[in-house]
């Protein structure tokens, strides 16, 4: 019953948080108002700025911020014990992550839908804008390079997920056309799309489709990376209503309904037990330790700071500020809907992370097949999580969640084949939505960096001539053209991915297409550092607007210090999963980029301290 109590308690906790702390932030701090004109209305262009119903924006936002992060992070972090992982998810998501996402969304909506990187130059210092954009460029390049590999690995693990994922694309285009162009009510197309997607899971791996799935799952990783980046290019330059919005929306319908099934299965398993084994329903019990004591034997890294960069999505993730300020702020048609999308989506992701933790520490114990053995209870846990090295691979983390969650579904009488196919689609769909959203966001970053050169060209002109000429040049210049910038974003990612992660090795990591893995060790700390820098922008903006800032100060310091600590520890002391530092391992690319990222952070903080003194003086 402990598992059941945790799930129910987490759900109640999030509902209370949304209706108390989230409501207080919206009404008393940010003072959201229906009278404020949203950027999507003021700058509507039919392409990026498109006024949209909040339910559709929620679907886009939730699926974009989630990705595989709230799955792979918690699925690994439970090795420190399920209790630290659970506490970080619950506390982090409510008081840090949701505040970060909500704040970035509001700040962007109050600044013409600009990204936090662009806003940084206005609220802190002009140089900070370029520094922030460079950090964004590094982080998003890694995301784009790695997620093609993630999707390829998921397709190899679960070939039955390929057809259902491909079917989502024409469904999304049809919904986008009929809802946006024809003005149809979203309800009927949603029901039809959801039904067709579930039918594709049931029948998408039968007959000729099974052969089709197996053929595609055997494609080289680089082939998948190339195809997915080409798709991302198309999705990024099309109007948001044509593919991005409807695909994310119907994905969210399937994913949230699948989550609901997992929750129901968890409740059934908690009360009556899991699927029968030899006619007996095994009890649902937590089979993992609350706090792992065999730290040395399992070769676990230090819980501080690495727990807080291992679980990012699900607690707090810097990537979310890009979605909030990059796409969602340009789509919401009313400012008062920001709490539902910004704060509500993060709490939903937090609840997903809680379910992942429970699937790995309790659901896994209902049954795990390892080779020719079928294991249950603590034997299943020990086989899956024998030590850190064997549990860190992408396949291991995804398999732990898919096995545990499908065991919950099987408690409802759902077949093992369908349950695993549905969870495979679940993971692949999350990864795909993050990929195309990240590509559009990277295009914005490249456009803004290119715009810095134009701004520099006209910097000596007096106002308003400077603003007029700068705006005209940004619209007409080829270096800020959306196609040029998107192609540049995709080519950078394609080049990074084209390198084999481990030259000469057998398997996936020896193939071209796995190059993103080379820089992936940087992403956890860089991503969380990005969250700290976004908090810094939010903090300065709120101070300039004379809003209360006491509740945001501690999260800002926390998110600036912990990721930097994690990065420096790996550079000079010991990398995650090793007793040697990156310097000792002679991983000079990681050392160089990691050091550059830390220097960019220090520079930004120095600029911020100078600006803060000036701001304090002007307010006195």
C-alpha positions in Angstrom: 0.0 0.0 0.0 3.0 2.3 0.3 3.2 2.7 -3.5 -0.5 3.5 -3.7 -0.1 6.1 -0.8 2.8 7.8 -2.5 1.0 8.1 -5.9 -2.2 9.4 -4.3 -0.3 11.7 -1.9 1.7 13.2 -4.8 -1.4 13.8 -6.9 -3.1 15.6 -3.9 0.1 17.6 -3.2 0.3 18.8 -6.8 -3.4 19.8 -6.9 -3.0 21.8 -3.7 0.2 23.4 -4.9 -1.5 24.5 -8.2 -4.5 26.0 -6.4 -2.5 27.7 -3.7 1.1 28.6 -4.5 0.5 28.7 -8.2 -2.6 30.9 -7.8 -0.7 33.2 -5.4 2.1 33.6 -8.0 -0.4 34.4 -10.8 -2.6 36.8 -8.9 -0.5 38.4 -6.3 3.0 38.4 -7.7 2.7 38.5 -11.5 -0.7 40.0 -11.4 -1.9 38.3 -14.6 -4.6 40.3 -16.3 -7.1 39.7 -19.2 -6.6 43.3 -20.2 -3.0 42.8 -21.2 -2.7 42.1 -24.9 -0.8 38.8 -25.6 2.1 38.8 -28.1 0.2 36.2 -30.2 -2.6 38.8 -30.7 -0.4 41.9 -31.0 2.1 40.4 -33.4 0.0 37.7 -35.1 1.8 36.6 -38.3 0.2 33.1 -39.0 3.6 31.5 -38.6 5.2 31.8 -35.1 2.7 34.2 -33.4 -0.6 32.4 -33.6 -3.4 32.9 -30.9 -4.3 29.4 -29.8 -6.7 27.8 -27.3 -5.0 27.1 -24.0 -5.7 23.3 -24.2 -3.7 23.0 -27.4 -0.9 25.2 -26.1 -0.8 23.0 -23.0 -0.4 19.9 -25.2 2.5 21.5 -27.1 4.2 22.8 -24.0 3.9 19.6 -21.9 5.1 17.3 -24.6 7.9 19.6 -25.5 9.3 20.1 -22.0 8.9 16.5 -21.0 10.8 14.5 -23.7 12.5 11.5 -22.3 14.0 13.6 -19.4 11.4 12.8 -16.7 11.8 9.1 -17.6 15.6 8.5 -17.9 16.6 10.8 -15.1 14.4 9.4 -12.3 14.9 5.9 -13.7 18.6 6.3 -12.9 18.4 8.4 -9.8 16.5 5.8 -7.9 19.9 4.1 -7.4 20.6 6.6 -4.6 17.3 5.4 -3.1 13.7 6.1 -4.0 13.3 8.6 -1.1 15.9 11.2 -2.2 14.6 11.0 -5.8 11.0 11.4 -4.7 11.7 14.3 -2.4 13.7 16.2 -5.1 10.9 15.7 -7.6 8.1 16.8 -5.3 9.9 19.8 -3.7 11.8 20.8 -6.9 8.9 20.7 -9.2 6.6 22.9 -7.0 9.0 25.5 -5.6 11.7 25.6 -8.3 10.8 24.0 -11.6 7.2 25.3 -11.9 8.3 28.8 -10.7 11.0 28.8 -13.4 8.7 27.7 -16.2 5.9 30.0 -15.2 8.2 33.0 -14.6 9.9 32.5 -18.0 6.6 32.4 -19.7 5.2 35.5 -18.0 8.5 37.5 -18.6 8.4 36.6 -22.3 4.7 37.5 -22.7 5.4 40.9 -21.1 8.4 41.4 -23.5 6.7 40.8 -26.9 7.3 37.0 -26.9 11.1 37.3 -26.9 13.2 34.5 -25.5 14.9 34.8 -22.1 18.3 35.0 -24.0 17.1 38.1 -25.8 15.5 39.6 -22.7 18.7 39.1 -20.7 20.3 41.9 -22.7 17.6 44.4 -21.7 17.2 43.5 -18.0 20.8 42.8 -17.0 23.3 44.1 -19.6 23.7 44.1 -23.4 26.7 41.7 -23.3 24.8 39.2 -21.2 22.5 38.7 -24.2 25.3 37.3 -26.4 26.7 35.2 -23.5 23.3 33.7 -22.7 22.6 32.9 -26.4 26.0 31.1 -26.7 25.0 28.9 -23.7 21.7 28.2 -25.4 23.5 27.3 -28.7 25.7 24.8 -26.9 22.8 23.2 -25.0 20.4 22.9 -28.0 23.1 21.6 -30.3 23.7 18.7 -27.9 19.9 18.1 -27.6 19.5 18.0 -31.4 22.5 15.8 -31.9 21.5 13.3 -29.2 17.7 13.0 -29.7 18.0 11.4 -33.1 20.1 8.7 -31.4 17.5 8.4 -28.6 14.6 7.8 -31.0 16.7 5.3 -33.1 17.5 3.4 -29.9 13.8 3.4 -28.8 12.8 2.1 -32.3 15.4 -0.7 -32.0 14.1 -1.7 -28.6 10.5 -1.4 -29.5 10.0 -1.8 -33.3 6.2 -2.0 -32.7 6.3 1.8 -31.9 7.5 2.8 -35.4 4.2 2.7 -37.3 2.1 4.4 -34.5 4.7 7.2 -34.4 4.7 7.7 -38.2 0.9 7.8 -38.3 0.8 10.7 -35.9 2.3 13.0 -38.6 -0.6 12.9 -41.2 -3.1 12.9 -38.4 -1.6 16.1 -37.0 -1.5 17.8 -40.4 -5.2 16.9 -41.0 -6.2 18.3 -37.6 -4.2 21.4 -38.1 -5.9 22.1 -41.4 -9.5 21.4 -40.3 -9.2 23.2 -37.0 -7.2 26.2 -38.1 -8.4 26.6 -41.7 -11.9 25.3 -41.4 -12.6 26.5 -37.9 -13.9 23.1 -36.7 -14.4 22.4 -33.0 -11.3 20.6 -31.6 -13.3 18.0 -29.7 -14.4 15.7 -32.5 -11.1 15.6 -34.4 -9.4 14.9 -31.0 -11.6 11.9 -30.3 -11.1 10.5 -33.8 -7.3 11.1 -33.7 -7.0 9.5 -30.3 -9.0 6.4 -31.4 -6.9 6.0 -34.6 -3.6 6.3 -32.6 -4.7 3.6 -30.2 -5.8 1.4 -33.1 -2.3 1.9 -34.6 -0.8 0.6 -31.4 -3.1 -2.5 -31.5 -2.7 -3.3 -35.2 0.5 -1.4 -36.1 2.7 -4.5 -35.7 0.7 -7.1 -37.5 1.2 -8.7 -41.0 3.1 -6.6 -43.4 3.5 -3.8 -40.9 5.5 -6.1 -38.6 8.0 -6.6 -41.5 8.0 -2.9 -42.2 8.7 -2.1 -38.5 11.6 -4.6 -38.3 13.1 -3.3 -41.5 13.1 0.3 -40.3 14.3 -0.6 -36.8 17.4 -2.1 -38.4 18.3 1.1 -40.3 21.7 2.6 -39.4 21.6 5.2 -36.7 22.9 7.9 -39.1 20.0 7.2 -41.5 17.5 7.9 -38.7 19.4 11.0 -37.5 19.4 12.4 -41.1 15.7 11.7 -41.6 14.7 13.1 -38.2 16.7 16.3 -38.7 15.1 16.7 -42.2 11.7 16.3 -40.6 12.7 18.8 -37.8 13.6 21.3 -40.5 10.2 21.0 -42.1 8.4 21.2 -38.8 10.4 24.2 -37.8 9.8 26.4 -40.8 6.1 25.5 -41.2 3.5 27.7 -39.4 3.1 26.3 -35.8 -0.6 25.5 -36.5 0.3 23.2 -39.5 2.3 20.5 -37.7 4.0 21.5 -34.4 0.8 22.4 -32.5 -1.5 19.6 -33.6 1.2 16.9 -33.4 2.1 17.9 -29.9 -1.6 18.2 -29.0 -2.6 14.8 -30.2 0.6 13.4 -28.6 -0.5 14.9 -25.3 -3.9 13.3 -25.6 -2.3 9.9 -26.1 0.3 10.4 -23.5 -2.0 11.7 -20.8 -4.5 9.0 -21.5 -1.7 6.4 -21.3 -0.6 8.0 -18.0 -4.2 7.7 -16.7 -4.1 4.0 -17.6 -0.8 3.6 -15.7 -2.3 5.3 -12.7 -5.4 3.1 -12.8 -3.2 0.0 -13.2 -1.1 1.1 -10.2 -4.2 1.5 -8.1 -5.5 -2.0 -9.1 -2.1 -3.5 -8.5 -1.8 -1.8 -5.2 -5.2 -3.1 -4.0 -5.5 -6.5 -5.7 -1.9 -7.2 -6.8 -0.2 -7.4 -10.2 -1.0 -9.7 -13.2 -1.4 -13.3 -12.1 1.8 -15.5 -12.0 0.8 -19.2 -11.8 -2.7 -18.1 -10.8 -1.5 -15.8 -7.9 -1.5 -12.1 -8.1 1.8 -10.8 -6.6 1.5 -7.9 -4.1 2.7 -4.5 -5.2 5.6 -3.6 -3.0 8.6 -1.3 -3.1 11.5 -3.6 -3.7 14.3 -0.8 -3.8 15.9 0.7 -0.7 14.6 4.0 0.5 18.2 5.2 0.8 21.0 3.2 -0.8 23.7 2.2 1.7 25.9 0.2 -0.7 27.2 3.4 -2.3 30.8 2.0 -2.8 29.7 -1.5 -3.9 27.4 0.0 -6.6 29.9 2.7 -7.5 27.5 5.5 -7.1 28.6 9.1 -7.7 28.1 11.7 -4.9 24.5 12.4 -4.2 25.4 16.1 -3.9 25.5 17.5 -6.5 24.8 14.8 -9.0 21.2 13.9 -7.9 20.2 17.4 -8.9 21.6 17.2 -12.4 20.6 13.6 -13.0 16.9 14.4 -12.3 16.3 17.6 -14.3 13.0 17.3 -16.2 10.5 16.3 -13.5 12.1 18.7 -10.9 13.6 21.7 -12.8 15.1 21.9 -16.2 16.7 24.9 -17.9 15.5 23.7 -21.3 12.0 24.5 -20.2 12.7 28.3 -20.2 13.3 28.0 -24.0 9.9 26.4 -24.6 8.2 28.9 -22.3 9.8 31.9 -23.9 10.4 30.5 -27.4 7.1 29.0 -28.5 4.4 29.0 -25.9 4.6 32.7 -25.2 3.9 33.3 -28.9 0.8 31.1 -28.9 -1.2 31.9 -25.7 -4.0 34.3 -26.5 -4.6 35.5 -23.0 -2.1 36.3 -20.2 -4.3 34.7 -17.5 -3.8 31.3 -19.2 -0.1 31.3 -18.4 -0.5 29.6 -15.0 -2.4 26.7 -16.6 0.3 26.2 -19.2 3.5 27.3 -17.4 2.9 26.1 -13.8 0.4 23.3 -14.6 2.6 21.6 -17.2 5.5 21.4 -14.9 3.4 19.9 -12.1 2.1 17.4 -14.7 5.7 16.5 -15.6 6.5 16.2 -11.9 3.7 13.7 -11.5 5.0 11.8 -14.5 8.4 11.6 -12.8 6.8 10.3 -9.6 5.1 7.5 -11.6 8.5 6.7 -13.3 10.0 6.3 -9.8 7.2 4.0 -8.7 7.4 2.0 -11.9 11.1 1.4 -11.4 11.1 0.7 -7.6 7.7 -1.2 -7.3 6.3 -2.0 -10.8 9.6 -3.7 -11.8 9.2 -6.1 -8.9 6.0 -7.5 -10.4 8.1 -9.2 -13.1 11.2 -8.8 -15.1 12.6 -11.1 -17.9 16.4 -11.2 -17.9 17.7 -13.7 -20.5 15.9 -16.9 -19.8 15.0 -16.0 -16.3 11.8 -14.4 -15.0 12.5 -12.5 -11.8 10.2 -10.8 -9.3 10.6 -8.7 -6.1 14.1 -7.7 -5.0 15.7 -10.2 -7.4 14.2 -8.2 -10.3 15.5 -4.9 -8.7 19.0 -6.3 -8.2 19.2 -7.7 -11.7 18.2 -4.4 -13.3 20.2 -2.1 -10.9 23.3 -4.2 -10.0 25.6 -1.2 -10.2 25.9 2.3 -11.7 27.8 1.3 -14.8 25.2 -1.3 -15.9 22.3 1.1 -15.3 23.4 4.2 -17.0 22.8 3.2 -20.6 19.8 4.6 -22.4 18.4 1.2 -23.1 18.7 0.1 -19.4 16.9 3.2 -18.2 14.1 3.1 -20.7 13.7 -0.7 -20.2 13.3 -0.2 -16.4 10.4 2.2 -16.9 8.7 0.4 -19.7 8.9 -2.9 -17.9 7.6 -1.4 -14.6 4.8 0.7 -16.2 3.7 -2.2 -18.5 3.4 -4.4 -15.4 0.9 -1.8 -14.0 -1.1 -2.0 -17.3 -1.0 -5.8 -17.2 -2.7 -5.7 -13.7 -5.7 -4.4 -15.7 -5.7 -7.5 -17.9 -4.0 -5.7 -20.8 -1.7 -8.1 -22.7 2.1 -7.8 -22.3 2.5 -7.1 -26.0 0.1 -4.2 -26.1 1.3 -2.8 -22.8 5.0 -2.7 -24.0 4.0 -1.3 -27.4 2.0 1.5 -25.8 4.9 2.4 -23.4 7.4 2.2 -26.3 5.2 4.7 -28.3 4.9 6.8 -25.1 8.7 7.2 -24.9 9.3 7.6 -28.7 6.6 10.2 -29.0 8.0 12.3 -26.1 11.4 12.2 -27.7 10.1 13.2 -31.1 8.1 16.2 -29.8 11.2 17.5 -28.0 13.3 17.1 -31.2 11.1 19.3 -33.4 10.5 21.9 -30.7 14.2 22.0 -30.0 14.9 22.6 -33.7 12.5 25.6 -33.8 14.0 27.0 -30.6 17.5 26.6 -32.0 16.4 28.5 -35.1 15.3 31.4 -32.8 18.7 31.3 -31.1 20.6 31.4 -34.4 18.4 34.2 -35.6 19.0 36.2 -32.4 22.7 35.7 -32.6 22.7 36.8 -36.3 20.6 39.8 -35.2 23.4 40.8 -32.8 25.6 41.5 -35.8 22.9 43.7 -37.3 22.5 45.5 -34.0 26.2 46.2 -33.9 26.2 47.6 -37.4 23.6 50.3 -36.5 24.8 50.9 -32.9 26.0 54.5 -33.5 22.8 55.8 -35.1 20.5 57.9 -32.9 17.1 56.8 -31.8 14.5 56.3 -33.3 16.5 55.9 -36.6 18.6 53.0 -35.0 15.5 51.0 -34.1 13.8 51.5 -37.5 16.8 50.5 -39.5 17.7 47.6 -37.2 14.2 46.2 -37.5 14.1 46.6 -41.3 17.5 44.9 -41.7 16.5 42.0 -39.4 13.5 41.3 -41.6 15.3 41.6 -44.9 18.8 40.1 -44.2 19.6 36.6 -45.3 21.5 35.8 -42.1 18.2 36.1 -40.1 16.1 34.2 -42.7 14.2 31.3 -41.0 15.3 28.8 -43.6 19.0 29.7 -43.5 19.0 29.7 -39.7 17.1 26.4 -39.4 19.5 24.7 -41.9 22.4 26.1 -39.9 20.9 24.6 -36.7 20.3 21.2 -38.4 23.8 21.1 -40.0 25.6 21.8 -36.7 23.6 18.9 -35.1 24.1 16.6 -38.1 27.9 17.2 -38.0 28.0 16.5 -34.3 25.9 13.4 -34.6 27.9 12.1 -37.6 30.9 11.3 -35.5 31.0 7.8 -33.9 30.9 8.1 -30.1 33.4 5.3 -29.7 35.4 4.8 -32.9 36.0 1.1 -33.7 33.5 -0.1 -31.2 30.8 -2.6 -32.1 27.1 -1.8 -31.6 25.2 1.5 -31.8 28.0 3.7 -30.2 30.5 2.6 -32.9 28.2 3.9 -35.7 28.1 7.4 -37.2 25.0 9.1 -35.7 26.0 8.5 -32.1 28.3 11.5 -31.9 25.9 13.4 -29.6 27.0 10.9 -26.9 30.5 12.5 -26.9 29.1 15.8 -25.5 26.2 14.3 -23.6 28.1 14.3 -20.2 28.0 18.1 -20.5 24.3 18.3 -20.9 23.1 17.6 -17.4 25.1 20.4 -15.7 24.8 22.8 -18.7 21.0 22.3 -18.8 20.7 23.1 -15.1 23.1 26.0 -15.3 20.8 27.4 -18.0 18.0 27.2 -15.4 20.0 29.2 -13.0 20.7 31.8 -15.6 17.0 32.0 -16.6 16.2 32.5 -12.9 18.7 35.4 -13.0 16.8 37.0 -15.8 13.5 36.5 -14.1 14.9 38.0 -10.9 16.2 41.1 -12.6 13.0 41.6 -14.5 11.0 41.3 -11.3 13.3 43.7 -9.4 13.0 46.3 -12.2 9.2 45.9 -12.0 9.4 46.3 -8.2 7.8 42.9 -7.6 8.5 40.7 -4.5 11.6 38.5 -5.2 12.2 36.8 -1.8 10.7 33.5 -3.1 13.0 33.3 -6.1 16.3 34.2 -4.5 17.1 30.8 -3.0 16.2 28.8 -6.2 18.4 31.2 -8.2 21.4 30.6 -6.0 20.7 26.9 -5.8 20.5 26.5 -9.6 23.7 28.6 -10.2 25.8 26.8 -7.6 24.8 23.1 -7.9 25.3 22.7 -11.7 28.7 24.6 -11.6 29.8 22.3 -8.7 28.8 19.2 -10.8 30.7 20.5 -13.9 33.8 21.5 -12.0 33.9 18.2 -10.0 33.8 16.2 -13.3 36.5 18.4 -14.9 39.0 18.2 -11.9 38.0 15.4 -9.6 35.9 12.5 -11.0 33.5 12.1 -13.8 30.1 10.5 -13.2 30.6 6.7 -13.2 34.4 6.9 -13.0 37.1 7.5 -10.4 39.0 9.7 -12.9 38.3 13.3 -14.0 37.8 14.4 -17.6 41.4 15.8 -17.4 42.8 12.5 -16.3 40.8 10.7 -19.0 42.1 13.2 -21.5 38.6 14.1 -22.7 39.8 17.5 -23.8 36.6 18.4 -25.8 34.6 18.0 -22.6 37.2 19.9 -20.6 37.2 22.7 -23.1 33.5 23.2 -23.6 32.8 22.6 -19.9 35.4 25.2 -18.9 34.1 27.7 -21.4 30.5 27.2 -20.1 31.7 27.9 -16.5 33.6 31.0 -17.7 30.5 32.2 -19.5 28.5 31.7 -16.3 31.1 33.6 -14.2 31.1 36.4 -16.8 27.3 36.7 -16.7 27.2 36.7 -12.9 29.9 39.4 -12.9 27.8 41.5 -15.3 24.7 40.9 -13.2 26.5 42.0 -10.0 27.5 45.3 -11.6 24.0 45.8 -13.0 22.4 44.9 -9.6 24.5 47.7 -7.8 23.3 50.2 -10.4 19.7 49.0 -10.1 19.8 49.2 -6.3 21.2 52.7 -6.5 18.5 53.8 -9.0 15.8 52.4 -6.7 17.1 54.2 -3.6 
